[in-house]
Amino acid sequence: MVDVSTKDNTKRTAMACCIVVLGKRVFDLVLANQMGKEMFLEWRKSLALTEQNRPAA
């Protein structure tokens, strides 16, 4: 680990992007504006938990 406590503060900008792959059912809900952001985030959290419990390939 490097000590950076003496470095001057700098302003930085970051940009990120991603590809989201949805199944037909979820895609149709999003397309019809029937799945709000909160609902999608809850669905994604549950999917992430499922993926964590999946055995390694």
Beta strands, then each sheet from edge to edge (+ up, - down):
end
